[in-house]
């Protein structure tokens, strides 16, 4: 910009010159900010080379609002903002100097200018910068709402006036970002996201299922960290589905487990189209494929029959455990009517589920409960008893469950997911926010790892070798559980001891009473087996076994009774994916690891080479050659990466193929939409339909007829209206109609016996021309005529049609046939399933 010809006060003048069009706009916009008006870029002219030759900048209030030219005025109109202001600045390119000169200038405005406090709200002064946009994206990914993000920006800038944009600008920016991420369609953007994750980490696993129309139905994915977690802690898995996490209302299924700190770890997730046996079979089969075919020992689910059927097919060797929480909830649902004041039914059922460890005791109390409350014929309770081996403690005490009895892990995770996700999120946003939940759980594990190394365990009896050994072996959470069992062992007494050649049988019981337990000790391998089966079920020695160990003089935990999954080094070892490659949770961590290995060696060589001139020259030459080789290898790697990115160009997304179940390469057309979600439209009641037909009849009326309700006008035909109920019928049929009427719908001949005609038609049913499958033999008739409305309202309760009929129009062919119901002709207008009104 030529500053020599600018006015001292910053006011534009004729003859001013600017180096570029952008400089001219910045100058005029700065002047507009000071004066209190907004600048709008108007017309521009370009030459054949595309260079701008002239440009006009106008006040945003230039021009006038166009008059609406439609037939029907819109319900809501925007308030006018244009006043025909003539303020402007026109610049023209002078070829001699190749600068833009102010050619035309008008400074006067015909409207009131904004005050200085509102200047930042003017459109030309608002802009979301690159840095602000990046910070906004981070805030959105972190789960901040639009209002919170804007307020945070205002706080950092020292006030909303210093931010430089409004909340609406921020909303438009984020909407543009979402549209940009979905410019290839929902299916293309999802596949693009999966491919990008695969490029970052080749161990990332994803799979989609297509239907016969080549639409994506089910989606499964698991990142490298999930594969590693399953490798170390995948012996017990819980699976549950939850809704309201995405706008399609697809059920989200998540595979969850315990780590060594008894914290949540996620093994994989699936967005399902429905909860059928076929969908569950695909999800479970794909999960095993991602985990290299490694089956879990136990899987916990709710009482879903489709899920149970799929598990019996895909994982027949895996023990299927049922969630006790869902069983108790279903118990209240099916047997709530048997509850009475001071009833012991829930306590007896809870004892059968949690307390009894002997089968005989369980059967005895169950039979007593059924007889006492007369539940012999209850089908749900009988069916639950048949599968008692999946939920009763006495039946499951030898099953390995890691102490899990319910899917509360999944329920807790579902609550965390719903805190991060919103129904209006698209698929890319869904995956991004779901990853935040996963990162949050992994961060909690890092906190536990830090505290495990930072804080010393709280050992109750520091002189006890077994507790000291346990504190050095187990994670802090598991050590607390073990220490509690050791404390129980100090309260145990040995009632009897029977010696044999190899085995010693101990009968152990608490000193203050309780059930007796039998512990068998093997003298050869120093092993124990307790009848309570706590170690087999939870992986921690019980107090009965610890009492026997103390009696026979074993002061540390035998190695065979230390479950590795509960130790501090539970994650020690390598993990390999289905292709045999080592799984790395974060490839970037390897870069820093390699740097720590290379840097000391390079520094040592440089230090020694600097000792003389000759060695320095040799080192420089070798380093130069080494640098060229490194750059060559990196350039080849970058070219391959760019080629992969080019292959991901979704403008050619038709070339991205998915192998279906038949082994054929097909192209995913789209994400299959799922019905049953939140609708933007609501069903119309009969009153709404009545008013709608009334308005429609009034608008379409071509002849004006004045009718007095006290003195009805005599006409040659009648029009009555019938209202029906909604169904799934989507056809529209018109039956024989001798004549239509455009007159008012309440025209009735004076000699019509109204009440007799009403009841005759209501009980007689429709004419034979109407398909009988569309309606019941009885249906209500609603007239708009006030004199018979009271009689018709009583008939409203017998509506029982099987289709949504907007209107039945009954016509008498002549005045003589008004009272002859057999001569009436009927036109049936059947509505489609989409016949709904906006909220």
N, C-alpha and C positions, 0 to 999 in steps of 0.2 A: 504494500500500500504506500502511495506517495504521501508521506506525512507533511510535506511542505505546503500542500494545498488544502489541508484540513483546517477547519475553523478551530479556534482555541477552545470554545465551549463544546465541541463535539457535534455541532449542528451541521447536517449535510448542506452543501451549496452546489449550485450549477458549476460545471467545469471540474469538479473533483475527479481525480483519477485513482484507479485501483489496479493492482497487479493481476488480480484474478476475480472471478465472479464470487468466489467464496469470501474474499476479503470485503467486497462490497456488501454482501449480506451480513457479515459479522458487524460491520460498522453501523449499518442501518438498524440492525436488531438491538445493538447496544444503545443507540439513540432512542429506539422505541421503549426500551426498558426504563430509561430515564424519564421519558415523557409520560408513559402509562398506556401504551397501546400495543397490540400484537401485530406482527408482520406476517403476511401471507405471500408466498411465491406465486406470482401469476404467470402470464404467458412468457415464452422465450422463443427466439428464432435461432436456427443453426444453419451453417453453410453445408456444402456437400461433404466436407471433411469431418463434420460432426462437431465443429467448434461453435460455441455460443456466440452469436453476434449481437444480441440485445436481450434484455431481461427486464421485467417490471416487478417491483415489490410494492404491494399495496397494504393498506390497513385491513385488518381482518373483518371489519364492518363494511367493506366495500360491497356494493350491489344491494339487492333486495331479495326477500324470500319469494320464491315462485309460488304462484297460486295453484292450489290443488285442482287437478283437472279430472279426477275420477268421478264416478257417479255417486258413490257412497263415501261420505266423509269418514276418515279414520277415527277410532275411539280416542286415541291419545296422540297429540301433536306436540312437537317441541316448540318452546317459546322462541319467537324470532330474535335474532341477534344482529342482523344486518340493517344498517341505516342509510345505505347509499353514500358512505363516506368517500370522498374523492382524494384523500391523502395518498401520495404515491411517490416512488422514486424509480426512474427509468435510466438504465445504463446501456451504453452502446460501445461496441468494440471499434477502436480506431486502428486501422491497419498499419499506420506509420509507426506508432509507438507500441502496438500490440498491448495496449492497456484499455481498461474500461473507464469511460468517462460518463459523468452524470449528465444526461441529455434533457431530462424533464423532471421537474420537482414540484410537488405540492405539499406544503406543511400543515395546512389548516384542516381541522377535523370538525365534523358536524355533530359530534356526540361528546358525552362527558368522558374524560380520561380516568384511568384507574389511579388509585392512591398508591403511594410507594410501598405500603405494607402488603398490597395484593399483587405487586408486580411479578412475583415469582409464580403466580398462578396462571399467567397468560400463556397460551399455547406455544408461542414462538420462544418462550423462555424456558420451557420444560424439556428436559432430555435426560434419559437414563444413560449414563456413561458406561463404558466397557467395564470399569472397575466396580461401579455400582451394580451393574447387571450380574457380574460374577458373584458378588457378595449376596445378591438377592437369590441367585440359584442355590448357593450354599445354604442360605436360610430356609429355602423351600425344601431342599433335600433333608435338612435337619428336622423338619416337621413344624417350622414356624408358620403361623397363619399370615395372611397378607397384611393384616393390621399390625401384628407383632413385628413383622419384618420392616414395615414402614416406620413404626415408632422407634425401632432400634436405629435405623438410619438417621432419624431426626435427632435422637439423643447423641449419636456420634458427631453429627454436624453442628450441634449447638442450637437446634431449633428446626421446626418443620420448614421454615422459610429459607433455610440454607441447604436443604436437600437438593433442590433443583428439579423436582418432579412431584406429582401428586400420586395418590393411591390408585387412581384410575390408570395413570401411565404405567404404574408397576403391574397392574392387572393385565393390561394389554401386552406388556413385555413378556410376562410369563405365559400368556395365551399364545403369543407368537412362537415362543420357545417350544411349547407343547406341539403346536401345529408343525413346527420344523422337525421335531423328533418323529412325528407320525406322517411325514409327507409321502412315505412309501406305503401307507396303509398300516393297519394294526398288525396284520400277520407279517408283513415285510419288516416292520420296525422291530417286532419281537425276534424274528430270525436274525436280524442285523445285530441286535443286542447279544444274542447267544453266540454269534460268530465272533463278535468283539471280545467276549469273555474267553472264548476258546483261544483266540490269538494271544491274549495276555497270559493265559495259563492253559496249556494243552490238556491238563487233567480235568478241566471243566467238562461235566457231562450234562447233556440235554437230549430230550427226545420228545417228539410230538406224535400224536395219533390222528390219522385222517379217516373220515367217513367215506361213504360211497360217492359223495359229491365233492371229494377232495377238499373238504373244509376241516380245519383243525378242531378237534374235539377235546382231547386230553393232553396236558402238558406236564412234563416232569423235568426237574433240573436239580443238580447237586454240584457244588463247587469243590475245589480241591480240599478245603478245610473240612467239609462234611465227609469226604471220603476218608480222610485221616481219622476223624473222630469215630467213624463207624469201625474202622480197623481196630481201634483200641477199646471201644466201649459199646460195640454193636451186639453184645450178647443178649441184651434185653431192650426191646423197642416198644414204644407206645405209638399208636396211630389213631388220629382223630380228625374229623372234618369240622370246619366251621364256615359260617356264612357271613355276609355283610362285610367282606373285605375288598370287593371289587364291584364295579358298576353292573356287571353282567350277573351278579349274584351266583357266581360259580362256587361250588364248595371247594375250599382250600384244605387239602390234606397234607399234614406235616408229620414226618417220622422223627421222633424225639427219643432221647435217652438220658442216662446219668453219666457224669464224668467222675473222677476220683474224689472230687469235692462235693459230690451229690448235687451238682448244678446241672442246669439244662444244657444239653448239646443237641444240635440239629443235624440229622443225617440226610435229609432230602425233603423236597416239597413237590406237590402236584396241584395244578389247577384242573379240576375235573369238570366235565360237561354235565354229568349226572352221577347218581350213586347206585348204579346197577351192577350186576355181577360181572358183566363184560368190562366195564370201566375199572372196577377194582382189580380184576385179573390183569389188565394191562398195566395198571399202576404198580402192583406188587411184583409182576414179572420184570418190569423196567427197573424197579428198585434193586432187585437182585442182580440184574445185568450190570448196573452201575457199580455195585459192590462186589464184582468179580464172582458172583454166584455164592457168596458167603451167606448162609441162612442164620438168622438170629435164633437163639435157644428158646426165647419166649417173646411173644408179642401180645400186648394188651390193647383191647379195643372195647367199644361199647357193644350193646346187644343188637347190632345191625345184622340181619340175616344175610343180606347180599355180601357183606364183608366177610362173614363167617364162611359162606360157600366159596368165595374166591380164595380165601386162605387155605381151605382144605384141599384145593386143587393146586395152587401155586407153591405153598409151603406145607406139604403134608407132614414133614418131620418136625416142624416148629410147634411148640406148645402154645395153644391159643387160650389166653387168660382173659377173663371178662372184668371190666371195671366195676368195682364195688360201689362207687358213687352213682353210676348210672343204674345199677340194680336197685339201690335204695330209693332212687327217684322213681323208678318204674314201680317199685313196691308201693309207694305212696299213691301213685296214679291208679293202680289196679285194685288196691285193697284199702283205699282211703275210706270207703263207706263202712268198713268193718271196725274202724276206730271208734272207741267209746271212751268215756271219761274213766281214767285209771285203768285203761286197757294195757295188758302186758304183751300184746301182739308185736309191736315194734321191737321190744326188748328181747323177746324170744327169737325173733328173726335175726337181730343183730348178734346175739350170742351164737347162733348157728353159723353165721358168716365169719365172725372174727375170733371167738373165744375157744370153742371146743377144738381140741387137738386129737381126740379119739373118735373114730367113725361110729362106734357103738353109742357113745354119748350123743353124737350129732343126730343119729337116726331116732333115738329115744325121744329127744326133745322136739324134733321135727314132727313126729307122729302125734305127740301130745298137743303141739300147737295147732295142727290141722284139725284134730278132733275137737279141741276146746272151742275153736272159732268157726266150726262147720265149713271148712274150706276143702272138703274132699273133692268137690266137683269144680273147683276153680281151675280153669284151663291154664291160665298164665302161671300159677304157682306149681301146677303139675309139670308143665314144661320146664320151669326153672329147676325143679328137683332132678329132672332127667340129665341136666348138664351141670350137676353140682360139683363135678370134678374140675370145673373151670372157675369156681368162685369160692367154694367152701374151704376154710383154712385146713381142716383135717384131711381134705383130699389133695391139697396143694403143698403140703409141708415138705415134700421131697422134690418139688419143682424149683428150679433156679429162677428167681424173680428179682434178685438184687434188692429185695425189700419193697418193691413196688406192688401195690394192690389196686391202684386206680390210675386213670389217665389224667390225674391232676396236673402232671407236667405239661401235657398238651393244652389243658384248659388255661393254665397260667400263661403259656406261650400265646395262645389265642387272644387273651386279654391284652398282652403286650403288642401283638400285631395290630389289633383294632385301634390301639392308641396312636399308631403311626400311619395307618392307612385310612383313606376316605373313599366313599363310594364313587366319587367323580374322577378318581385317578384312572388314567389309561394304563395299558399293560406295561409300558416302559416305566412309568412312574411307580406302578405297583412293584416291579422287580427292584427298583432303586430303593424304595422305602422298606421293602422286605429285607434287603441286604443290611439296612441300618439296624433292624431288629437282631439279625444274626451277629453283626459286629458288636452290638451291645452285650449279647450273651458271651461272646468271646472275650470282650473286655472284662467282664465280671470274673471270668476264669483267670485272666492275667492278674487281676487284683488279688485273687485267692492264692495264686502262685507266689506273688510278691510277699504277701503276709506270711505264707508258709515258711519262706526263707528268712524273713525279717524277724518274726516273733517266735520265741521258744514255746514249746507245748507246755500246757499246765498239767504237770504230773502230780497226782494226788499223793502217792507214796513213792518218794524219790529213791528209796532204798530197795524198791522191788525190781528185780532184774527184768521180769516179763513186761512190766509197764514201761521201763526205760527202753527196752527193745521195741515195743510197739510204737512208742513216740518217735523213734528214729526210722521206723519203717512205714507206718501208715500216714495218710494225709491227716491234717488236723481234725476234719469233720469225722472221719472214720475212727480216729483215735479216741475221740470223746465217746463214741458208741462202744468201742472195745473196753474203755476204762469203766464204763457203767456196768458192763457184763462182769468185769473183774471184781468190781465192788459187790455184785450179786453173789459171786463165788465165795466171798468171805462170810456170807450169811448162810451158806449151804452146809449141811451135815451129811455124812455118809451113814445110812441106816444099816446096809448090809453089804457084804463083800463075799463073792463066790469065786474061788480060784479054780482054774483048770490048767491043763498043760500049757496052752498058749495064750488063752484069753482070761481076762479077769473082769467079772461083771459087778459093777457098783450100782447100788440103789441110792440115789441122791434126792434130797428134799430140803426146802428152806427150814430153818430152825423154828420158825413161827407157824409152820403148816404150809399146805399147798399140795399140788399134785406131785406124785413121785415120778422120777425119771430114771431110766435105766441107761447107764453108760458102760459100753464094752471097750476095754483097753487091750490092745494087742502088744504083747511083750516083745515080739520080734521086730516089727517096723515102727513101734511106738505110736500107733495110730489109735484114734478113739472114734466111737460112733454113739451119739446120744439120741434117745428116742424123741426128743423135741424137734430135731432136724433143723435147727436154726442155721448151722453152718451150710447145709445143703441148700437152704432157701435164701439166705442173705449173705453168705460168704464171711461171716464173723463167728468165732468160737463162742459158744454159750457159756453161761456161768457154771453149768453142770460139768462140762468137759474141762473147764479151767480148774475146777475143784479137784478133779481126778488127776490132772497134770501136777498140781501142787502136792497131792498126796504121794504120787510115785516119784517126785523129785525132779520133774521137768520144769526148769525155771525160765526158759525162753520159748517163743512160739516156734514150733517145728516148721520148716520151710514149706512143706506140702499143705499147710493150713494158712498160708498167706496168699490171698488172691491178689494177683498183680494189678488188677484194675482198681484196687483200693490203695495202692502204695503211692509214695511220692514220685516214683519213677514209672508211673503207669504209661507214659507216652514214649518211653525209650524204645527205639527200634525204627525200622524203615517201613514204609507203606508203598505199595505198588498198585497202579491202576490196571484196568482190564487189558491194556496193551503191553503190560510188563514194564512200564516206565515208572521210575520213582516219582511219587507224588510230592510236590513242594507246595506248601500252603501259600507262600508269598514269594514269587520269583525275585522280587526286588531285594528281599533279605539276602539272597545268594550273592547279589552284586556287592553288598557291603562286606559279606564274608570273604569273597575273593579279594576285595581291596585290602582287607586286613592281612591276608596272606601275602599279597604281592608287595605292598608298601614297605614292610621291613626289609625284604630281600633287595628291592631296588635302592633303598636308602643305603644299605650296607655296601652295595656295589659302587654307588656314587661316592660314598665316603672313601673307600679304598682307591678308586680311580683318580680322585682329586689329589693324591699324594705326589704324583709326578706328571710331567707334561705328556710323556709318551702314553702312559696308561689312560690319561684323560682323553687323548685323541682316539685311542682304541675304543674307549667306552662311548664316545660321541658317535663314532662310526657304527658301532654295533647297535646303539640305541636308535640311530637314524634308520638303519635297515629294519630293525624290529618294529619301529613305528610305522613304516610303510606296509609291512606285512599285516600288522594289526588293523590299519585303516582299510586295507584291501578286504580282509575278512569281514570287517564291520560293514563296509559298503555293500558287499554281497548279501549280508544278512538284512540290511535296510532295504535293498532292492526287492528281496523276497517278501519283506513285510509290506512294502508299497504295492507289490503285485497282489498280495492277499487282500489288502485294503481295496484295490481296484476290483477284485473279484466280489467284494462286498458291496459294490455300487448297486444300490437297490433300484436304480433306474433300469437295470437289466435284471430285475428280481425274478422275471419269468424263467431265468436260467437257473435259479436256486431250486434244487430239487430235493425231495424227501423220499426216502425209500419206505413204501408202505408194507403192510403185512405180507403181501404177495411177492415181495422182493422187487417190485417195479418202482422205477424212479418217476415220481409225479411232482407236480407243482402245487403247493398249498394255495388255494384260491383266497381263503379268508379264515378268520376265526369264526367258528360256528356260534351264532348267537343263541343264548339260552333264555327261554321265557320264564315267567314266574317271578321276575324281579319287581322292583318298584316301578309302577306305571306313572306316566305323566298325565294319564287320562283316567277318569273315574266313570263308573257305570251310571247311566241315567235312571232315575226313578220314574215311576209312571207319571208323577206330577210334572217333572221336567219335560218328559215327552209330550205331555198334554199341552203345556205352554208353548213348546217348540212348534207343534203342529198348528196351534192356534195362531202364532205369529206368522208362520209360513203361509197359512191360508189367507191371512189378512194382507200380506204383501203381494201374493199372486192374484189377488182378486182383480178382475178386469171390469166388472160391473158393480156399481154401487147400489145396494138395496137396503133400505131402512126398514127394520123390523122392530115392532114393539112386542115385548114379552107379554104384555097384558092382552094385546090384540094381534095374534099371529097372522101373518100374511098368507093367503092361499096361493100355493104354487103347485106345479104339475109333478113335482118329484121332491123327494126328501133326501137329506144327507145325514146319516148317523155315523158315529165314530166308535170303533171298538179298540180297546187297548189290551195288549198281551204281555207276556213275560219274555225274558231273554233266553236264547239258546245258541248253539253253535252253528245253526243254519245260516249260510252266507249267500243264498240265492235270492233273487228278487223276482216275484211272479205276479202277473196281473191276470186276474180271471175275468170272466165275461162281465162286461159293464155296458149297459145300453146307452148310457149318457152320463157325461161328467157335468159338474156344476161348479161355477166360479162364484156363486153367491155366498152369503154368510152361512157358516156351518150350523147356526141355530135356527134355521128356517124349518118350521114344522107345520103341516096342514092342520087346520082347526078341527077337522073331524076325526083325527087319529086317536084311537084309544091307547094312550101312551103306556100306561102301566101294564095293560094286557099284552101289548106288543113286546114290551121289555121282557116279561117273564116267559113269554112264549119263545122268543128267540134265545134267551139265556138257557132254557132247558132243552130246546130242540137241537141246538148245535149248528155248525156251519153247513152251507150247501154242499152238494156232492162234488162240485167243481174244485173244492179246496182239498188238497191231499190230507188224508186222515192222520198221517204220521206227524203232521205239523202241529196239531192242537188236540186238546182234550174235547170230549163231547160236551162239556160244560165250559162256558167262558163268560166273562162279564162284559157288559155293554156300558159304555160311558158316553152320555150325551152331554153336550154343552148347554142344552136347554135347561134353564133354571127350574122349570116346573117339575121335572122328573129327576133332578140331580140327587135329591135325598133318597129316592128309591134305589137309584143305581149305586150309590155309595155303600148300601147294605150288601149289594151283590159283589162288591170288590173282593171279598175274601175267597171267592171260588175261582179266581184266576188260576188256571193250571195248563196253560199252553206250553208247547215244547219249542217255540221259536220266538224271536224278538220281532213283534209285529208293530210297526210304527202306527198304522191306522187301518181299520176296516171301514170301507165306505159302503153302506147299504142303500140301494136305490129301488124305489117302487116304479115300475114302468109307466104307470098312469095313475090319475087321481082315484080311479075306481079300485085300484089294487093296493091302496095304501094299507088296508087292514088285512090283506092276504099275505101272510108271511111266506107262503110257498112261492109266491111270485117275486120275492125280493132277490135282487142280484147283488153279488158281493165282489168287491175288489180288495185283494189282500196285498199290502205292501210289507214285505219281510225285510228287516234290517240285517246288515252284515255284522259279523263279530266286531268289526272296527267301529261300530256305531256308538261312539262315545263322545263325551264333551270334555272340553278342557277344564282343568281345575280352576 
